[in-house]
Amino acid sequence: MKFEAVASGNTPRFLDDVDASIINNNFAVEADLKLDDALFHESATAKPYINIIAVKSGNADRSELQKLVEIYHSEDVENFIIETYKGSSIPTFVPLDELLNYKDSWK
């Protein structure tokens, strides 16, 4: 068995020439690959790989930023993610206290 590192954006294009490929979600979506064809996909518990809304120290209480978080956590955005990415992106909302201690939960 031989492994070869390639630029992640090229991984979908090599599928016809290799036995398997590890493809980042954004490139899989762009290549119109279907989640059902994947051999493996992270579950909603893949917490180290989630997106985080972060703000500069002292800005956490700004009303417009709080509104952004509220919109991002809305059912409309969750449905948009599910419909647009057809399961290849998983809406996950993790409380801040859990994120602050996430390394402890992975031991």
C-alpha positions in Angstrom: 0.0 0.0 0.0 1.3 3.4 -0.9 0.2 6.8 0.5 0.9 10.0 -1.3 0.4 13.5 0.0 -1.3 15.9 -2.4 -2.9 19.3 -2.1 -6.2 18.9 -0.5 -8.1 20.7 -3.2 -6.9 18.1 -5.7 -8.1 15.0 -3.8 -11.5 14.7 -5.5 -9.9 14.9 -9.0 -7.6 11.9 -8.1 -10.5 9.5 -7.3 -10.4 7.8 -10.7 -6.7 7.1 -10.3 -6.5 5.9 -6.7 -8.1 3.2 -4.5 -9.2 5.8 -1.8 -8.9 9.4 -0.9 -9.3 11.5 2.2 -11.3 14.5 1.1 -12.1 17.6 3.1 -15.8 18.4 3.3 -15.6 21.7 1.4 -13.8 20.0 -1.5 -16.2 17.0 -1.5 -19.2 19.4 -1.6 -17.6 21.4 -4.5 -17.0 18.2 -6.4 -20.6 17.1 -5.9 -19.6 14.0 -4.1 -22.4 12.3 -2.1 -22.1 11.4 1.6 -23.6 8.0 0.9 -20.6 7.1 -1.2 -18.1 7.8 1.7 -16.5 4.9 3.5 -16.2 7.0 6.7 -17.6 10.3 7.9 -17.1 12.0 11.2 -20.1 12.1 13.5 -21.6 15.0 15.3 -19.2 14.2 18.1 -16.2 15.3 16.0 -15.9 18.3 18.3 -12.3 19.3 17.6 -13.4 20.0 14.0 -16.3 22.4 14.6 -16.4 26.0 13.6 -16.3 28.5 16.5 -17.6 32.1 16.6 -14.9 34.0 18.4 -14.7 37.6 19.3 -12.0 39.9 20.6 -11.7 40.1 24.4 -14.3 42.6 25.7 -16.6 42.2 22.8 -18.7 39.2 23.9 -21.5 41.3 25.2 -22.0 43.5 22.1 -25.6 43.2 21.0 -24.9 42.8 17.3 -22.5 40.0 18.0 -25.0 38.3 20.3 -27.6 38.6 17.5 -25.1 36.9 15.1 -24.7 34.0 17.5 -28.5 33.8 17.9 -29.0 33.7 14.1 -26.2 31.1 13.6 -27.8 28.9 16.2 -31.3 29.2 14.7 -33.4 26.4 13.3 -33.3 28.2 9.9 -29.5 28.1 9.7 -29.6 24.4 10.9 -32.0 23.5 8.1 -30.0 25.5 5.6 -26.8 23.5 6.5 -28.7 20.2 6.4 -30.3 20.9 3.0 -27.4 22.6 1.4 -24.7 20.1 2.4 -26.9 17.0 2.5 -25.3 15.6 5.6 -21.7 16.3 4.8 -21.7 19.2 7.3 -23.4 18.6 10.7 -24.9 21.5 12.6 -23.5 21.2 16.1 -23.9 23.6 18.9 -21.5 23.1 21.8 -21.7 25.2 25.0 -18.8 27.5 25.7 -17.9 25.7 29.0 -17.6 22.4 27.1 -15.3 24.0 24.5 -13.1 25.5 27.1 -12.5 22.0 28.5 -12.8 19.9 25.3 -9.3 18.4 25.6 -10.2 16.9 29.0 -13.2 15.1 27.3 -11.0 13.4 24.7 -8.6 11.6 27.0 
